[in-house]
């Protein structure tokens, strides 16, 4: 009997000024048959570093949200399976083996992945894992992504959803300064998403929801076991929630403009 070709895997990464992290990210993904980077207009040498590491680099500087960028990356992939990796993430050897086994199965399914967080110079290994986000798909099943932020896959037909046991290493908040910059970006995008859904904003709503989020992350997700970095991590997520509601009320025009894109 003739040998059946093994299914191929493509990995896609979105970037914007990720020169400090892109090498570790792409080296962890080097086992892929096709490695695609979609860049949103980096000015720090990210594209050059990615190309030097063997990735196919495509520039799309007309930022219209994460969903469109992921869809553009999908359109560049020509493999049987696709996995979406962020520039601040790394695939461990154990997770690589699990991904390769899922691809080799040829199953028409979607696979979720979970994170081990690294923040402010420390692995928050005592926290409950975050994520549960669908990242691995059969290429022909995945049609596109929707959503400005926290985008969701749109599939051509329903498939079983499975979980990968091994976790992605997620360098989510390396510095306080970087976290403040990330805060501003996600506040704007989150306000736009909620504005498009007709949700209301305001300081009081923000205080209540921010407090709920802080308690959830700090207590129930056990960030309190991770010392100062755990407190900062929970605080930044709570601040993002608070300012999202404030922006939705006070930055109505900016949020509406983003929502229309």
Order of alpha helices (4+ residues) and beta strands (2+ residues): beta-alpha-beta-alpha-beta-alpha-beta-beta-alpha-beta-beta-beta-beta-beta-beta-alpha-alpha-alpha-alpha
